[in-house]
Amino acid sequence: MKKRNIINLIRYYSEHNDPAFRTEAYEIARDFDASGDYQLAEYVMALLSDTNTFVPQTDSGSLGTDYLQKLPYTKAPLPLPKPIADDVRGVINAVGHNAGVNKFIFQGPPGTGKTETARQISRVLGRETLVVDFSSVIDSKLGQTSKNIVALFDEINSLANQSGYVVLFDEIDALALDRTDSRDVREMGRATSTFLRELERIDAQMVVIATTNLFKKLDKAIVRRFDAVIDFSRYTRDDLVDIAEKITNNLLAQFDYAGKNTRLLRKIVMQADEIPMPGDLTNMIRASIAFSDPGNEFSYLQRLYKTMIANPTDDIRELKERGYTVREIEILTGIPKSTVSREVKEA
């Protein structure tokens, strides 16, 4: 990465030139990748979502709040397995019935779509998403965290048009771990008790969604204060293969040099020992496409194969045994089709 890249990023940001900003950022990611810093390259790619590059980081100022930040809508598709999608529709229906069912916990491993689902729900309901800034709430000073929690809920309850927002407690386990856990400090126990008390003051028109990766460690009293718990861990391998296809199709629309080969894509994903959850899967596919050779429409599949398969091989006969066709072997190895065909016949 050169000084020119930094200067360009700042200039494009100040000009609100989103396409140029993204192009420059992709160039920086490719530079990291070429120099062997693969983790940093993939981290940059993960930050580059397909929308909302220029989201103000201090937009909460327009709300006059210290602990809440606006999250933008997301237009990206959110493929979910049917059981989870049905529950999400149930959440939307429950809010629409206006019967006071307004507090929900989304639990499951990282990358399963909990936060993105909350944003999609806000979009469907025509509400704004306000995420709680836990870095401002949690304080090392004795008793200050509890005071901040009270102030947070004062801000929530003072918002005009309570039916216009979804308040998101993203990774609420930072605040609400089991008070009986011996590893939990006394201060956080008091903070959890304060949170329980303040949650009761929430207006019935306000929708509250809490996400957690550590559901079993959440204080049971907090779980009881919510109306429903949605389990986001219900992904089968078939679900993840289908989701990989949908993610890829969406990303390919942004890269006109990359071609579509659904059959090979699904075969690669199905042969992975462990298929990542959608969040990591998206980052993996995005990086494979972004770092691919513009002169080779299917080079991203070669990269994805080497990333997803535990022991990738270029051996033609072994690939044939794994069920790949002559054309697919050519794509994965770069070996001419005629050579592949000859070796397969000689096997």
Contacts in CASP RR format, 6 or more apart in sequence:
PFRMAT RR
TARGET T0000
AUTHOR 0000-0000-0000
METHOD contacts of the structure
MODEL  1
MKKRNIINLIRYYSEHNDPAFRTEAYEIARDFDASGDYQLAEYVMALLSD
TNTFVPQTDSGSLGTDYLQKLPYTKAPLPLPKPIADDVRGVINAVGHNAG
VNKFIFQGPPGTGKTETARQISRVLGRETLVVDFSSVIDSKLGQTSKNIV
ALFDEINSLANQSGYVVLFDEIDALALDRTDSRDVREMGRATSTFLRELE
RIDAQMVVIATTNLFKKLDKAIVRRFDAVIDFSRYTRDDLVDIAEKITNN
LLAQFDYAGKNTRLLRKIVMQADEIPMPGDLTNMIRASIAFSDPGNEFSY
LQRLYKTMIANPTDDIRELKERGYTVREIEILTGIPKSTVSREVKEA
1 28 0 8 1.000
1 31 0 8 1.000
1 32 0 8 1.000
5 24 0 8 1.000
5 27 0 8 1.000
5 28 0 8 1.000
5 31 0 8 1.000
8 20 0 8 1.000
8 24 0 8 1.000
9 21 0 8 1.000
9 24 0 8 1.000
9 25 0 8 1.000
9 28 0 8 1.000
11 17 0 8 1.000
12 18 0 8 1.000
12 20 0 8 1.000
12 21 0 8 1.000
12 24 0 8 1.000
13 21 0 8 1.000
13 54 0 8 1.000
16 54 0 8 1.000
18 53 0 8 1.000
18 54 0 8 1.000
21 53 0 8 1.000
21 54 0 8 1.000
22 48 0 8 1.000
22 53 0 8 1.000
25 44 0 8 1.000
25 47 0 8 1.000
25 48 0 8 1.000
26 45 0 8 1.000
26 48 0 8 1.000
26 290 0 8 1.000
28 44 0 8 1.000
29 41 0 8 1.000
29 44 0 8 1.000
29 45 0 8 1.000
29 48 0 8 1.000
29 287 0 8 1.000
29 290 0 8 1.000
29 291 0 8 1.000
30 41 0 8 1.000
30 290 0 8 1.000
30 291 0 8 1.000
32 38 0 8 1.000
32 40 0 8 1.000
32 41 0 8 1.000
32 44 0 8 1.000
33 41 0 8 1.000
33 287 0 8 1.000
33 291 0 8 1.000
41 287 0 8 1.000
41 291 0 8 1.000
42 283 0 8 1.000
42 284 0 8 1.000
42 287 0 8 1.000
45 283 0 8 1.000
45 286 0 8 1.000
45 287 0 8 1.000
45 290 0 8 1.000
46 283 0 8 1.000
46 286 0 8 1.000
48 286 0 8 1.000
49 74 0 8 1.000
49 76 0 8 1.000
50 76 0 8 1.000
50 250 0 8 1.000
50 251 0 8 1.000
50 254 0 8 1.000
51 72 0 8 1.000
51 74 0 8 1.000
51 75 0 8 1.000
51 76 0 8 1.000
52 72 0 8 1.000
52 73 0 8 1.000
52 74 0 8 1.000
55 72 0 8 1.000
57 69 0 8 1.000
59 69 0 8 1.000
59 70 0 8 1.000
60 66 0 8 1.000
60 68 0 8 1.000
60 69 0 8 1.000
60 70 0 8 1.000
60 130 0 8 1.000
60 133 0 8 1.000
63 70 0 8 1.000
63 130 0 8 1.000
63 155 0 8 1.000
63 159 0 8 1.000
64 155 0 8 1.000
65 130 0 8 1.000
65 155 0 8 1.000
66 136 0 8 1.000
66 151 0 8 1.000
66 155 0 8 1.000
67 132 0 8 1.000
67 133 0 8 1.000
67 136 0 8 1.000
67 137 0 8 1.000
67 148 0 8 1.000
67 151 0 8 1.000
67 152 0 8 1.000
67 155 0 8 1.000
68 130 0 8 1.000
68 131 0 8 1.000
68 132 0 8 1.000
68 133 0 8 1.000
68 152 0 8 1.000
68 155 0 8 1.000
68 156 0 8 1.000
68 167 0 8 1.000
69 130 0 8 1.000
69 131 0 8 1.000
69 133 0 8 1.000
70 128 0 8 1.000
70 129 0 8 1.000
70 130 0 8 1.000
70 131 0 8 1.000
71 119 0 8 1.000
71 122 0 8 1.000
71 129 0 8 1.000
71 130 0 8 1.000
71 131 0 8 1.000
71 168 0 8 1.000
72 119 0 8 1.000
72 129 0 8 1.000
73 119 0 8 1.000
73 122 0 8 1.000
73 123 0 8 1.000
73 129 0 8 1.000
74 116 0 8 1.000
74 119 0 8 1.000
74 120 0 8 1.000
74 123 0 8 1.000
76 116 0 8 1.000
76 250 0 8 1.000
77 246 0 8 1.000
77 250 0 8 1.000
78 113 0 8 1.000
78 116 0 8 1.000
78 117 0 8 1.000
78 120 0 8 1.000
79 242 0 8 1.000
79 243 0 8 1.000
79 246 0 8 1.000
79 247 0 8 1.000
79 278 0 8 1.000
80 88 0 8 1.000
80 113 0 8 1.000
80 117 0 8 1.000
81 234 0 8 1.000
81 235 0 8 1.000
81 236 0 8 1.000
81 239 0 8 1.000
83 234 0 8 1.000
84 230 0 8 1.000
84 231 0 8 1.000
84 232 0 8 1.000
84 234 0 8 1.000
87 228 0 8 1.000
87 230 0 8 1.000
87 231 0 8 1.000
88 117 0 8 1.000
88 120 0 8 1.000
88 121 0 8 1.000
88 230 0 8 1.000
91 104 0 8 1.000
91 121 0 8 1.000
91 228 0 8 1.000
91 230 0 8 1.000
92 121 0 8 1.000
92 124 0 8 1.000
92 125 0 8 1.000
94 101 0 8 1.000
94 102 0 8 1.000
94 227 0 8 1.000
94 228 0 8 1.000
95 101 0 8 1.000
95 102 0 8 1.000
95 125 0 8 1.000
95 207 0 8 1.000
96 125 0 8 1.000
98 205 0 8 1.000
100 204 0 8 1.000
100 227 0 8 1.000
101 227 0 8 1.000
101 228 0 8 1.000
102 202 0 8 1.000
102 204 0 8 1.000
102 205 0 8 1.000
102 206 0 8 1.000
102 207 0 8 1.000
102 208 0 8 1.000
102 227 0 8 1.000
103 199 0 8 1.000
103 202 0 8 1.000
103 207 0 8 1.000
103 208 0 8 1.000
103 209 0 8 1.000
103 210 0 8 1.000
103 225 0 8 1.000
103 226 0 8 1.000
103 227 0 8 1.000
104 207 0 8 1.000
104 208 0 8 1.000
104 209 0 8 1.000
104 210 0 8 1.000
104 226 0 8 1.000
104 227 0 8 1.000
104 228 0 8 1.000
104 229 0 8 1.000
104 230 0 8 1.000
105 172 0 8 1.000
105 209 0 8 1.000
105 210 0 8 1.000
105 211 0 8 1.000
105 212 0 8 1.000
105 215 0 8 1.000
105 218 0 8 1.000
105 223 0 8 1.000
105 226 0 8 1.000
105 228 0 8 1.000
105 229 0 8 1.000
105 230 0 8 1.000
106 114 0 8 1.000
106 117 0 8 1.000
106 118 0 8 1.000
106 209 0 8 1.000
106 210 0 8 1.000
106 211 0 8 1.000
106 212 0 8 1.000
106 230 0 8 1.000
106 232 0 8 1.000
107 114 0 8 1.000
107 211 0 8 1.000
107 212 0 8 1.000
107 213 0 8 1.000
107 215 0 8 1.000
107 229 0 8 1.000
107 230 0 8 1.000
107 231 0 8 1.000
107 232 0 8 1.000
107 233 0 8 1.000
108 114 0 8 1.000
108 212 0 8 1.000
108 213 0 8 1.000
108 215 0 8 1.000
108 231 0 8 1.000
108 232 0 8 1.000
108 233 0 8 1.000
109 213 0 8 1.000
109 232 0 8 1.000
109 233 0 8 1.000
109 277 0 8 1.000
110 213 0 8 1.000
110 277 0 8 1.000
110 279 0 8 1.000
111 277 0 8 1.000
111 278 0 8 1.000
111 279 0 8 1.000
111 280 0 8 1.000
112 232 0 8 1.000
112 233 0 8 1.000
112 235 0 8 1.000
112 277 0 8 1.000
112 278 0 8 1.000
112 279 0 8 1.000
113 232 0 8 1.000
113 277 0 8 1.000
113 278 0 8 1.000
113 279 0 8 1.000
114 211 0 8 1.000
114 232 0 8 1.000
115 168 0 8 1.000
115 170 0 8 1.000
115 211 0 8 1.000
117 232 0 8 1.000
118 129 0 8 1.000
118 166 0 8 1.000
118 168 0 8 1.000
118 170 0 8 1.000
118 209 0 8 1.000
118 211 0 8 1.000
119 129 0 8 1.000
121 166 0 8 1.000
121 207 0 8 1.000
121 209 0 8 1.000
122 128 0 8 1.000
122 129 0 8 1.000
122 166 0 8 1.000
125 166 0 8 1.000
125 207 0 8 1.000
126 164 0 8 1.000
127 163 0 8 1.000
127 164 0 8 1.000
127 165 0 8 1.000
127 166 0 8 1.000
127 207 0 8 1.000
128 164 0 8 1.000
128 165 0 8 1.000
128 166 0 8 1.000
129 165 0 8 1.000
129 166 0 8 1.000
129 168 0 8 1.000
130 156 0 8 1.000
130 159 0 8 1.000
130 165 0 8 1.000
130 166 0 8 1.000
130 167 0 8 1.000
130 168 0 8 1.000
131 167 0 8 1.000
131 168 0 8 1.000
131 170 0 8 1.000
132 152 0 8 1.000
132 167 0 8 1.000
132 168 0 8 1.000
132 169 0 8 1.000
132 170 0 8 1.000
134 170 0 8 1.000
134 171 0 8 1.000
134 174 0 8 1.000
134 175 0 8 1.000
136 148 0 8 1.000
137 145 0 8 1.000
137 148 0 8 1.000
137 149 0 8 1.000
137 152 0 8 1.000
137 175 0 8 1.000
138 145 0 8 1.000
138 148 0 8 1.000
138 174 0 8 1.000
138 175 0 8 1.000
138 191 0 8 1.000
139 145 0 8 1.000
139 148 0 8 1.000
142 187 0 8 1.000
143 187 0 8 1.000
143 190 0 8 1.000
145 187 0 8 1.000
145 188 0 8 1.000
145 190 0 8 1.000
145 191 0 8 1.000
145 194 0 8 1.000
146 190 0 8 1.000
146 191 0 8 1.000
146 193 0 8 1.000
146 194 0 8 1.000
149 175 0 8 1.000
149 191 0 8 1.000
149 194 0 8 1.000
149 195 0 8 1.000
149 198 0 8 1.000
150 194 0 8 1.000
150 198 0 8 1.000
152 198 0 8 1.000
153 198 0 8 1.000
153 199 0 8 1.000
153 201 0 8 1.000
153 202 0 8 1.000
156 167 0 8 1.000
156 202 0 8 1.000
156 206 0 8 1.000
157 201 0 8 1.000
157 202 0 8 1.000
157 203 0 8 1.000
159 165 0 8 1.000
159 206 0 8 1.000
162 203 0 8 1.000
162 205 0 8 1.000
162 206 0 8 1.000
163 205 0 8 1.000
163 206 0 8 1.000
164 205 0 8 1.000
165 206 0 8 1.000
165 207 0 8 1.000
166 207 0 8 1.000
166 208 0 8 1.000
166 209 0 8 1.000
167 206 0 8 1.000
167 207 0 8 1.000
167 208 0 8 1.000
167 209 0 8 1.000
168 209 0 8 1.000
168 210 0 8 1.000
168 211 0 8 1.000
169 175 0 8 1.000
169 208 0 8 1.000
169 209 0 8 1.000
169 210 0 8 1.000
169 211 0 8 1.000
170 210 0 8 1.000
170 211 0 8 1.000
171 211 0 8 1.000
171 212 0 8 1.000
171 213 0 8 1.000
172 210 0 8 1.000
172 211 0 8 1.000
172 212 0 8 1.000
172 218 0 8 1.000
172 222 0 8 1.000
173 212 0 8 1.000
173 213 0 8 1.000
173 214 0 8 1.000
173 217 0 8 1.000
173 218 0 8 1.000
175 188 0 8 1.000
175 191 0 8 1.000
175 192 0 8 1.000
175 195 0 8 1.000
176 192 0 8 1.000
176 195 0 8 1.000
176 210 0 8 1.000
176 218 0 8 1.000
176 219 0 8 1.000
176 222 0 8 1.000
177 184 0 8 1.000
177 188 0 8 1.000
177 192 0 8 1.000
177 214 0 8 1.000
177 217 0 8 1.000
177 218 0 8 1.000
177 219 0 8 1.000
178 184 0 8 1.000
178 217 0 8 1.000
178 218 0 8 1.000
178 219 0 8 1.000
178 220 0 8 1.000
179 188 0 8 1.000
179 189 0 8 1.000
179 192 0 8 1.000
179 193 0 8 1.000
179 219 0 8 1.000
181 217 0 8 1.000
192 219 0 8 1.000
192 222 0 8 1.000
195 222 0 8 1.000
196 219 0 8 1.000
196 221 0 8 1.000
196 222 0 8 1.000
196 225 0 8 1.000
199 208 0 8 1.000
199 222 0 8 1.000
199 225 0 8 1.000
200 225 0 8 1.000
202 208 0 8 1.000
208 226 0 8 1.000
210 226 0 8 1.000
212 218 0 8 1.000
215 223 0 8 1.000
215 229 0 8 1.000
223 229 0 8 1.000
235 243 0 8 1.000
235 277 0 8 1.000
235 278 0 8 1.000
237 270 0 8 1.000
237 275 0 8 1.000
240 269 0 8 1.000
240 275 0 8 1.000
240 276 0 8 1.000
240 277 0 8 1.000
240 278 0 8 1.000
240 281 0 8 1.000
241 266 0 8 1.000
241 269 0 8 1.000
241 270 0 8 1.000
241 275 0 8 1.000
243 278 0 8 1.000
243 281 0 8 1.000
244 265 0 8 1.000
244 266 0 8 1.000
244 269 0 8 1.000
244 275 0 8 1.000
244 281 0 8 1.000
244 285 0 8 1.000
245 262 0 8 1.000
245 265 0 8 1.000
245 266 0 8 1.000
247 278 0 8 1.000
247 281 0 8 1.000
247 282 0 8 1.000
247 285 0 8 1.000
248 260 0 8 1.000
248 262 0 8 1.000
248 265 0 8 1.000
248 285 0 8 1.000
248 289 0 8 1.000
249 260 0 8 1.000
249 262 0 8 1.000
251 282 0 8 1.000
251 285 0 8 1.000
251 286 0 8 1.000
251 289 0 8 1.000
252 258 0 8 1.000
252 259 0 8 1.000
252 260 0 8 1.000
252 289 0 8 1.000
255 289 0 8 1.000
255 290 0 8 1.000
255 292 0 8 1.000
257 292 0 8 1.000
257 294 0 8 1.000
257 295 0 8 1.000
257 297 0 8 1.000
258 289 0 8 1.000
258 292 0 8 1.000
258 297 0 8 1.000
258 298 0 8 1.000
258 300 0 8 1.000
259 297 0 8 1.000
259 298 0 8 1.000
261 298 0 8 1.000
261 301 0 8 1.000
261 331 0 8 1.000
263 328 0 8 1.000
264 298 0 8 1.000
264 301 0 8 1.000
264 324 0 8 1.000
264 328 0 8 1.000
264 331 0 8 1.000
264 332 0 8 1.000
265 301 0 8 1.000
265 304 0 8 1.000
267 323 0 8 1.000
267 324 0 8 1.000
267 328 0 8 1.000
268 301 0 8 1.000
268 304 0 8 1.000
268 305 0 8 1.000
268 308 0 8 1.000
268 309 0 8 1.000
269 275 0 8 1.000
269 308 0 8 1.000
271 308 0 8 1.000
271 309 0 8 1.000
271 322 0 8 1.000
272 308 0 8 1.000
272 309 0 8 1.000
272 310 0 8 1.000
273 309 0 8 1.000
273 310 0 8 1.000
275 281 0 8 1.000
275 308 0 8 1.000
276 284 0 8 1.000
284 304 0 8 1.000
284 307 0 8 1.000
284 308 0 8 1.000
285 300 0 8 1.000
285 304 0 8 1.000
287 303 0 8 1.000
287 307 0 8 1.000
288 300 0 8 1.000
288 301 0 8 1.000
288 303 0 8 1.000
288 304 0 8 1.000
288 307 0 8 1.000
289 300 0 8 1.000
291 300 0 8 1.000
291 303 0 8 1.000
292 299 0 8 1.000
292 300 0 8 1.000
292 303 0 8 1.000
293 299 0 8 1.000
298 331 0 8 1.000
301 331 0 8 1.000
301 332 0 8 1.000
302 331 0 8 1.000
302 332 0 8 1.000
302 333 0 8 1.000
302 334 0 8 1.000
305 312 0 8 1.000
305 332 0 8 1.000
306 312 0 8 1.000
313 319 0 8 1.000
314 332 0 8 1.000
314 333 0 8 1.000
314 335 0 8 1.000
316 329 0 8 1.000
316 333 0 8 1.000
316 335 0 8 1.000
316 340 0 8 1.000
316 343 0 8 1.000
316 344 0 8 1.000
317 343 0 8 1.000
317 344 0 8 1.000
317 347 0 8 1.000
319 328 0 8 1.000
319 329 0 8 1.000
319 332 0 8 1.000
319 333 0 8 1.000
320 329 0 8 1.000
320 344 0 8 1.000
320 347 0 8 1.000
324 332 0 8 1.000
326 337 0 8 1.000
326 340 0 8 1.000
326 341 0 8 1.000
326 344 0 8 1.000
327 337 0 8 1.000
329 335 0 8 1.000
329 340 0 8 1.000
329 344 0 8 1.000
330 336 0 8 1.000
330 337 0 8 1.000
330 340 0 8 1.000
333 340 0 8 1.000
END
